[in-house]
Amino acid sequence: MHEHDIDDHGLAAAEELEEIDETLCPECGGSGVTPAGEPCAHCGGTGRAVGGP
C-alpha cells in the first residue's frame, strides 16, 4: 500500500448498512441532545422525528 492510498479494508458495503430509522430525529439521531449537551432544537429534546407527510 502506498502512503496516498486509502485503506478501506473492513468498511461495509452500502447494502450491508442498517436502514435509517425514520422515527428518529435526523439532527440528533434520536438522542434528544446536541454534542454540547443541549436539548436538540429540531425535535425539542424528544429524539423523535417531527413533521413529515
N, CA, C, O and CB atoms as a CASP TS submission, in Angstrom:
PFRMAT TS
TARGET T0000
AUTHOR 0000-0000-0000
METHOD Language model
MODEL 1
PARENT N/A
ATOM      1  N   MET     1       0.849  -1.178   0.000  1.00  0.00           N
ATOM      2  CA  MET     1       0.000   0.000   0.000  1.00  0.00           C
ATOM      3  C   MET     1       0.893   1.238   0.000  1.00  0.00           C
ATOM      4  O   MET     1       1.870   1.321   0.744  1.00  0.00           O
ATOM      5  CB  MET     1      -0.965   0.000   1.225  1.00  0.00           C
ATOM      6  N   HIS     2       0.537   2.183  -0.842  1.00  0.00           N
ATOM      7  CA  HIS     2       1.283   3.427  -0.918  1.00  0.00           C
ATOM      8  C   HIS     2       0.736   4.410   0.106  1.00  0.00           C
ATOM      9  O   HIS     2      -0.403   4.270   0.550  1.00  0.00           O
ATOM     10  CB  HIS     2       1.216   4.024  -2.338  1.00  0.00           C
ATOM     11  N   GLU     3       1.525   5.391   0.481  1.00  0.00           N
ATOM     12  CA  GLU     3       1.092   6.318   1.527  1.00  0.00           C
ATOM     13  C   GLU     3      -0.134   7.143   1.141  1.00  0.00           C
ATOM     14  O   GLU     3      -0.840   7.634   2.022  1.00  0.00           O
ATOM     15  CB  GLU     3       2.219   7.243   1.875  1.00  0.00           C
ATOM     16  N   HIS     4      -0.404   7.308  -0.164  1.00  0.00           N
ATOM     17  CA  HIS     4      -1.569   8.086  -0.577  1.00  0.00           C
ATOM     18  C   HIS     4      -2.805   7.215  -0.815  1.00  0.00           C
ATOM     19  O   HIS     4      -3.870   7.747  -1.128  1.00  0.00           O
ATOM     20  CB  HIS     4      -1.244   8.863  -1.836  1.00  0.00           C
ATOM     21  N   ASP     5      -2.693   5.906  -0.675  1.00  0.00           N
ATOM     22  CA  ASP     5      -3.828   5.005  -0.832  1.00  0.00           C
ATOM     23  C   ASP     5      -4.714   5.051   0.412  1.00  0.00           C
ATOM     24  O   ASP     5      -4.232   5.269   1.523  1.00  0.00           O
ATOM     25  CB  ASP     5      -3.345   3.564  -1.097  1.00  0.00           C
ATOM     26  N   ILE     6      -5.996   4.847   0.211  1.00  0.00           N
ATOM     27  CA  ILE     6      -6.952   4.820   1.316  1.00  0.00           C
ATOM     28  C   ILE     6      -7.179   3.373   1.724  1.00  0.00           C
ATOM     29  O   ILE     6      -7.494   2.529   0.885  1.00  0.00           O
ATOM     30  CB  ILE     6      -8.297   5.506   0.921  1.00  0.00           C
ATOM     31  N   ASP     7      -7.023   3.089   2.990  1.00  0.00           N
ATOM     32  CA  ASP     7      -7.251   1.743   3.499  1.00  0.00           C
ATOM     33  C   ASP     7      -8.739   1.582   3.779  1.00  0.00           C
ATOM     34  O   ASP     7      -9.232   2.028   4.815  1.00  0.00           O
ATOM     35  CB  ASP     7      -6.403   1.469   4.783  1.00  0.00           C
ATOM     36  N   ASP     8      -9.453   0.946   2.857  1.00  0.00           N
ATOM     37  CA  ASP     8     -10.888   0.761   3.051  1.00  0.00           C
ATOM     38  C   ASP     8     -11.221  -0.676   3.448  1.00  0.00           C
ATOM     39  O   ASP     8     -12.378  -1.093   3.379  1.00  0.00           O
ATOM     40  CB  ASP     8     -11.641   1.138   1.780  1.00  0.00           C
ATOM     41  N   HIS     9     -10.227  -1.412   3.855  1.00  0.00           N
ATOM     42  CA  HIS     9     -10.445  -2.777   4.309  1.00  0.00           C
ATOM     43  C   HIS     9     -11.333  -2.763   5.553  1.00  0.00           C
ATOM     44  O   HIS     9     -11.055  -2.044   6.512  1.00  0.00           O
ATOM     45  CB  HIS     9      -9.095  -3.484   4.602  1.00  0.00           C
ATOM     46  N   GLY    10     -12.377  -3.541   5.531  1.00  0.00           N
ATOM     47  CA  GLY    10     -13.262  -3.620   6.683  1.00  0.00           C
ATOM     48  C   GLY    10     -14.444  -2.677   6.631  1.00  0.00           C
ATOM     49  O   GLY    10     -15.310  -2.741   7.504  1.00  0.00           O
ATOM     50  N   LEU    11     -14.513  -1.795   5.630  1.00  0.00           N
ATOM     51  CA  LEU    11     -15.666  -0.915   5.517  1.00  0.00           C
ATOM     52  C   LEU    11     -16.839  -1.698   4.937  1.00  0.00           C
ATOM     53  O   LEU    11     -16.652  -2.550   4.069  1.00  0.00           O
ATOM     54  CB  LEU    11     -15.339   0.320   4.638  1.00  0.00           C
ATOM     55  N   ALA    12     -18.031  -1.412   5.411  1.00  0.00           N
ATOM     56  CA  ALA    12     -19.220  -2.125   4.951  1.00  0.00           C
ATOM     57  C   ALA    12     -19.693  -1.586   3.613  1.00  0.00           C
ATOM     58  O   ALA    12     -19.584  -0.391   3.338  1.00  0.00           O
ATOM     59  CB  ALA    12     -20.341  -2.020   5.984  1.00  0.00           C
ATOM     60  N   ALA    13     -20.210  -2.464   2.798  1.00  0.00           N
ATOM     61  CA  ALA    13     -20.817  -2.055   1.538  1.00  0.00           C
ATOM     62  C   ALA    13     -22.169  -1.420   1.844  1.00  0.00           C
ATOM     63  O   ALA    13     -22.752  -1.688   2.894  1.00  0.00           O
ATOM     64  CB  ALA    13     -20.970  -3.268   0.559  1.00  0.00           C
ATOM     65  N   ALA    14     -22.668  -0.591   0.950  1.00  0.00           N
ATOM     66  CA  ALA    14     -23.914   0.141   1.175  1.00  0.00           C
ATOM     67  C   ALA    14     -25.074  -0.785   1.509  1.00  0.00           C
ATOM     68  O   ALA    14     -25.899  -0.457   2.361  1.00  0.00           O
ATOM     69  CB  ALA    14     -24.258   0.967  -0.045  1.00  0.00           C
ATOM     70  N   GLU    15     -25.148  -1.929   0.855  1.00  0.00           N
ATOM     71  CA  GLU    15     -26.261  -2.836   1.129  1.00  0.00           C
ATOM     72  C   GLU    15     -26.162  -3.514   2.490  1.00  0.00           C
ATOM     73  O   GLU    15     -27.138  -4.094   2.965  1.00  0.00           O
ATOM     74  CB  GLU    15     -26.335  -3.883   0.056  1.00  0.00           C
ATOM     75  N   GLU    16     -24.993  -3.447   3.120  1.00  0.00           N
ATOM     76  CA  GLU    16     -24.814  -4.056   4.433  1.00  0.00           C
ATOM     77  C   GLU    16     -25.133  -3.094   5.568  1.00  0.00           C
ATOM     78  O   GLU    16     -25.261  -3.513   6.718  1.00  0.00           O
ATOM     79  CB  GLU    16     -23.402  -4.560   4.578  1.00  0.00           C
ATOM     80  N   LEU    17     -25.261  -1.809   5.256  1.00  0.00           N
ATOM     81  CA  LEU    17     -25.537  -0.824   6.294  1.00  0.00           C
ATOM     82  C   LEU    17     -26.973  -0.941   6.769  1.00  0.00           C
ATOM     83  O   LEU    17     -27.857  -1.351   6.017  1.00  0.00           O
ATOM     84  CB  LEU    17     -25.260   0.590   5.783  1.00  0.00           C
ATOM     85  N   GLU    18     -27.197  -0.574   8.032  1.00  0.00           N
ATOM     86  CA  GLU    18     -28.545  -0.619   8.568  1.00  0.00           C
ATOM     87  C   GLU    18     -29.416   0.434   7.895  1.00  0.00           C
ATOM     88  O   GLU    18     -28.932   1.479   7.462  1.00  0.00           O
ATOM     89  CB  GLU    18     -28.529  -0.413  10.085  1.00  0.00           C
ATOM     90  N   GLU    19     -30.701   0.138   7.818  1.00  0.00           N
ATOM     91  CA  GLU    19     -31.619   1.109   7.264  1.00  0.00           C
ATOM     92  C   GLU    19     -31.799   2.253   8.253  1.00  0.00           C
ATOM     93  O   GLU    19     -31.670   2.069   9.463  1.00  0.00           O
ATOM     94  CB  GLU    19     -32.973   0.454   6.925  1.00  0.00           C
ATOM     95  N   ILE    20     -32.097   3.435   7.723  1.00  0.00           N
ATOM     96  CA  ILE    20     -32.308   4.608   8.557  1.00  0.00           C
ATOM     97  C   ILE    20     -33.662   4.506   9.230  1.00  0.00           C
ATOM     98  O   ILE    20     -34.664   4.235   8.567  1.00  0.00           O
ATOM     99  CB  ILE    20     -32.206   5.906   7.729  1.00  0.00           C
ATOM    100  N   ASP    21     -33.707   4.716  10.527  1.00  0.00           N
ATOM    101  CA  ASP    21     -34.960   4.696  11.268  1.00  0.00           C
ATOM    102  C   ASP    21     -35.612   6.062  11.132  1.00  0.00           C
ATOM    103  O   ASP    21     -35.158   7.038  11.729  1.00  0.00           O
ATOM    104  CB  ASP    21     -34.731   4.327  12.767  1.00  0.00           C
ATOM    105  N   GLU    22     -36.674   6.127  10.347  1.00  0.00           N
ATOM    106  CA  GLU    22     -37.329   7.397  10.063  1.00  0.00           C
ATOM    107  C   GLU    22     -38.121   7.947  11.245  1.00  0.00           C
ATOM    108  O   GLU    22     -38.627   9.067  11.173  1.00  0.00           O
ATOM    109  CB  GLU    22     -38.240   7.239   8.888  1.00  0.00           C
ATOM    110  N   THR    23     -38.239   7.178  12.340  1.00  0.00           N
ATOM    111  CA  THR    23     -38.949   7.682  13.510  1.00  0.00           C
ATOM    112  C   THR    23     -38.036   8.510  14.407  1.00  0.00           C
ATOM    113  O   THR    23     -38.502   9.180  15.329  1.00  0.00           O
ATOM    114  CB  THR    23     -39.546   6.528  14.301  1.00  0.00           C
ATOM    115  N   LEU    24     -36.716   8.461  14.128  1.00  0.00           N
ATOM    116  CA  LEU    24     -35.766   9.208  14.938  1.00  0.00           C
ATOM    117  C   LEU    24     -35.472  10.567  14.323  1.00  0.00           C
ATOM    118  O   LEU    24     -35.522  10.725  13.103  1.00  0.00           O
ATOM    119  CB  LEU    24     -34.477   8.419  15.108  1.00  0.00           C
ATOM    120  N   CYS    25     -35.169  11.535  15.156  1.00  0.00           N
ATOM    121  CA  CYS    25     -34.827  12.876  14.704  1.00  0.00           C
ATOM    122  C   CYS    25     -33.553  12.814  13.853  1.00  0.00           C
ATOM    123  O   CYS    25     -32.555  12.235  14.281  1.00  0.00           O
ATOM    124  CB  CYS    25     -34.641  13.836  15.915  1.00  0.00           C
ATOM    125  N   PRO    26     -33.581  13.410  12.645  1.00  0.00           N
ATOM    126  CA  PRO    26     -32.398  13.360  11.791  1.00  0.00           C
ATOM    127  C   PRO    26     -31.253  14.240  12.285  1.00  0.00           C
ATOM    128  O   PRO    26     -30.107  14.037  11.884  1.00  0.00           O
ATOM    129  CB  PRO    26     -32.768  13.765  10.398  1.00  0.00           C
ATOM    130  N   GLU    27     -31.540  15.205  13.140  1.00  0.00           N
ATOM    131  CA  GLU    27     -30.499  16.110  13.633  1.00  0.00           C
ATOM    132  C   GLU    27     -29.688  15.506  14.773  1.00  0.00           C
ATOM    133  O   GLU    27     -28.463  15.618  14.789  1.00  0.00           O
ATOM    134  CB  GLU    27     -31.121  17.408  14.091  1.00  0.00           C
ATOM    135  N   CYS    28     -30.358  14.870  15.721  1.00  0.00           N
ATOM    136  CA  CYS    28     -29.649  14.334  16.893  1.00  0.00           C
ATOM    137  C   CYS    28     -29.536  12.817  16.866  1.00  0.00           C
ATOM    138  O   CYS    28     -28.904  12.224  17.741  1.00  0.00           O
ATOM    139  CB  CYS    28     -30.351  14.761  18.165  1.00  0.00           C
ATOM    140  N   GLY    29     -30.147  12.185  15.863  1.00  0.00           N
ATOM    141  CA  GLY    29     -30.078  10.738  15.745  1.00  0.00           C
ATOM    142  C   GLY    29     -30.879   9.998  16.795  1.00  0.00           C
ATOM    143  O   GLY    29     -30.654   8.811  17.029  1.00  0.00           O
ATOM    144  N   GLY    30     -31.815  10.692  17.432  1.00  0.00           N
ATOM    145  CA  GLY    30     -32.666  10.060  18.429  1.00  0.00           C
ATOM    146  C   GLY    30     -32.205  10.249  19.859  1.00  0.00           C
ATOM    147  O   GLY    30     -32.872   9.791  20.787  1.00  0.00           O
ATOM    148  N   SER    31     -31.070  10.918  20.057  1.00  0.00           N
ATOM    149  CA  SER    31     -30.573  11.101  21.423  1.00  0.00           C
ATOM    150  C   SER    31     -31.303  12.213  22.154  1.00  0.00           C
ATOM    151  O   SER    31     -31.394  12.195  23.382  1.00  0.00           O
ATOM    152  CB  SER    31     -29.089  11.396  21.403  1.00  0.00           C
ATOM    153  N   GLY    32     -31.829  13.195  21.400  1.00  0.00           N
ATOM    154  CA  GLY    32     -32.536  14.313  22.023  1.00  0.00           C
ATOM    155  C   GLY    32     -31.638  15.442  22.478  1.00  0.00           C
ATOM    156  O   GLY    32     -32.120  16.468  22.959  1.00  0.00           O
ATOM    157  N   VAL    33     -30.331  15.262  22.330  1.00  0.00           N
ATOM    158  CA  VAL    33     -29.385  16.300  22.749  1.00  0.00           C
ATOM    159  C   VAL    33     -28.334  16.537  21.672  1.00  0.00           C
ATOM    160  O   VAL    33     -28.057  15.667  20.846  1.00  0.00           O
ATOM    161  CB  VAL    33     -28.708  15.912  24.074  1.00  0.00           C
ATOM    162  N   THR    34     -27.758  17.727  21.700  1.00  0.00           N
ATOM    163  CA  THR    34     -26.679  18.066  20.779  1.00  0.00           C
ATOM    164  C   THR    34     -25.360  17.549  21.363  1.00  0.00           C
ATOM    165  O   THR    34     -25.322  17.153  22.528  1.00  0.00           O
ATOM    166  CB  THR    34     -26.617  19.614  20.526  1.00  0.00           C
ATOM    167  N   PRO    35     -24.290  17.546  20.584  1.00  0.00           N
ATOM    168  CA  PRO    35     -22.994  17.139  21.137  1.00  0.00           C
ATOM    169  C   PRO    35     -22.562  18.007  22.322  1.00  0.00           C
ATOM    170  O   PRO    35     -21.766  17.572  23.155  1.00  0.00           O
ATOM    171  CB  PRO    35     -21.932  17.195  20.053  1.00  0.00           C
ATOM    172  N   ALA    36     -23.089  19.236  22.397  1.00  0.00           N
ATOM    173  CA  ALA    36     -22.750  20.123  23.509  1.00  0.00           C
ATOM    174  C   ALA    36     -23.577  19.823  24.761  1.00  0.00           C
ATOM    175  O   ALA    36     -23.361  20.428  25.810  1.00  0.00           O
ATOM    176  CB  ALA    36     -22.951  21.572  23.096  1.00  0.00           C
ATOM    177  N   GLY    37     -24.531  18.881  24.648  1.00  0.00           N
ATOM    178  CA  GLY    37     -25.350  18.526  25.801  1.00  0.00           C
ATOM    179  C   GLY    37     -26.628  19.336  25.925  1.00  0.00           C
ATOM    180  O   GLY    37     -27.363  19.195  26.903  1.00  0.00           O
ATOM    181  N   GLU    38     -26.897  20.182  24.944  1.00  0.00           N
ATOM    182  CA  GLU    38     -28.119  20.992  24.949  1.00  0.00           C
ATOM    183  C   GLU    38     -29.258  20.194  24.316  1.00  0.00           C
ATOM    184  O   GLU    38     -29.009  19.318  23.487  1.00  0.00           O
ATOM    185  CB  GLU    38     -27.901  22.337  24.187  1.00  0.00           C
ATOM    186  N   PRO    39     -30.512  20.487  24.699  1.00  0.00           N
ATOM    187  CA  PRO    39     -31.632  19.816  24.026  1.00  0.00           C
ATOM    188  C   PRO    39     -31.625  20.132  22.536  1.00  0.00           C
ATOM    189  O   PRO    39     -31.331  21.258  22.135  1.00  0.00           O
ATOM    190  CB  PRO    39     -32.978  20.239  24.653  1.00  0.00           C
ATOM    191  N   CYS    40     -31.943  19.152  21.734  1.00  0.00           N
ATOM    192  CA  CYS    40     -31.965  19.323  20.283  1.00  0.00           C
ATOM    193  C   CYS    40     -33.052  20.324  19.911  1.00  0.00           C
ATOM    194  O   CYS    40     -34.206  20.176  20.314  1.00  0.00           O
ATOM    195  CB  CYS    40     -32.199  17.963  19.564  1.00  0.00           C
ATOM    196  N   ALA    41     -32.683  21.339  19.145  1.00  0.00           N
ATOM    197  CA  ALA    41     -33.632  22.367  18.730  1.00  0.00           C
ATOM    198  C   ALA    41     -34.616  21.843  17.696  1.00  0.00           C
ATOM    199  O   ALA    41     -35.718  22.376  17.567  1.00  0.00           O
ATOM    200  CB  ALA    41     -32.894  23.570  18.173  1.00  0.00           C
ATOM    201  N   HIS    42     -34.239  20.816  16.965  1.00  0.00           N
ATOM    202  CA  HIS    42     -35.105  20.291  15.902  1.00  0.00           C
ATOM    203  C   HIS    42     -36.289  19.508  16.470  1.00  0.00           C
ATOM    204  O   HIS    42     -37.423  19.688  16.028  1.00  0.00           O
ATOM    205  CB  HIS    42     -34.298  19.396  14.960  1.00  0.00           C
ATOM    206  N   CYS    43     -36.026  18.643  17.445  1.00  0.00           N
ATOM    207  CA  CYS    43     -37.092  17.788  17.987  1.00  0.00           C
ATOM    208  C   CYS    43     -37.524  18.213  19.383  1.00  0.00           C
ATOM    209  O   CYS    43     -38.426  17.607  19.961  1.00  0.00           O
ATOM    210  CB  CYS    43     -36.633  16.341  18.020  1.00  0.00           C
ATOM    211  N   GLY    44     -36.898  19.235  19.927  1.00  0.00           N
ATOM    212  CA  GLY    44     -37.271  19.685  21.268  1.00  0.00           C
ATOM    213  C   GLY    44     -36.805  18.761  22.372  1.00  0.00           C
ATOM    214  O   GLY    44     -37.312  18.820  23.492  1.00  0.00           O
ATOM    215  N   GLY    45     -35.845  17.910  22.065  1.00  0.00           N
ATOM    216  CA  GLY    45     -35.295  17.016  23.082  1.00  0.00           C
ATOM    217  C   GLY    45     -35.987  15.672  23.172  1.00  0.00           C
ATOM    218  O   GLY    45     -35.637  14.854  24.023  1.00  0.00           O
ATOM    219  N   THR    46     -36.974  15.427  22.300  1.00  0.00           N
ATOM    220  CA  THR    46     -37.689  14.149  22.361  1.00  0.00           C
ATOM    221  C   THR    46     -36.947  13.021  21.657  1.00  0.00           C
ATOM    222  O   THR    46     -37.113  11.852  22.006  1.00  0.00           O
ATOM    223  CB  THR    46     -39.060  14.300  21.755  1.00  0.00           C
ATOM    224  N   GLY    47     -36.129  13.368  20.666  1.00  0.00           N
ATOM    225  CA  GLY    47     -35.434  12.355  19.888  1.00  0.00           C
ATOM    226  C   GLY    47     -36.274  11.771  18.774  1.00  0.00           C
ATOM    227  O   GLY    47     -35.798  10.935  18.006  1.00  0.00           O
ATOM    228  N   ARG    48     -37.515  12.203  18.680  1.00  0.00           N
ATOM    229  CA  ARG    48     -38.430  11.711  17.658  1.00  0.00           C
ATOM    230  C   ARG    48     -38.471  12.614  16.450  1.00  0.00           C
ATOM    231  O   ARG    48     -38.293  13.826  16.575  1.00  0.00           O
ATOM    232  CB  ARG    48     -39.812  11.562  18.224  1.00  0.00           C
ATOM    233  N   ALA    49     -38.703  12.043  15.280  1.00  0.00           N
ATOM    234  CA  ALA    49     -38.855  12.829  14.062  1.00  0.00           C
ATOM    235  C   ALA    49     -40.102  13.696  14.182  1.00  0.00           C
ATOM    236  O   ALA    49     -41.122  13.262  14.718  1.00  0.00           O
ATOM    237  CB  ALA    49     -38.937  11.910  12.810  1.00  0.00           C
ATOM    238  N   VAL    50     -40.013  14.898  13.689  1.00  0.00           N
ATOM    239  CA  VAL    50     -41.150  15.810  13.710  1.00  0.00           C
ATOM    240  C   VAL    50     -41.521  16.207  12.292  1.00  0.00           C
ATOM    241  O   VAL    50     -40.674  16.212  11.399  1.00  0.00           O
ATOM    242  CB  VAL    50     -40.836  17.058  14.554  1.00  0.00           C
ATOM    243  N   GLY    51     -42.788  16.538  12.088  1.00  0.00           N
ATOM    244  CA  GLY    51     -43.240  16.952  10.761  1.00  0.00           C
ATOM    245  C   GLY    51     -43.372  15.766   9.845  1.00  0.00           C
ATOM    246  O   GLY    51     -43.638  14.646  10.280  1.00  0.00           O
ATOM    247  N   GLY    52     -43.180  16.028   8.564  1.00  0.00           N
ATOM    248  CA  GLY    52     -43.249  14.975   7.570  1.00  0.00           C
ATOM    249  C   GLY    52     -44.611  14.930   6.900  1.00  0.00           C
ATOM    250  O   GLY    52     -45.455  15.796   7.130  1.00  0.00           O
ATOM    251  N   PRO    53     -44.817  13.928   6.080  1.00  0.00           N
ATOM    252  CA  PRO    53     -46.075  13.846   5.318  1.00  0.00           C
ATOM    253  C   PRO    53     -47.267  13.522   6.153  1.00  0.00           C
ATOM    254  O   PRO    53     -48.378  13.426   5.632  1.00  0.00           O
ATOM    255  CB  PRO    53     -45.960  12.833   4.253  1.00  0.00           C
TER
END
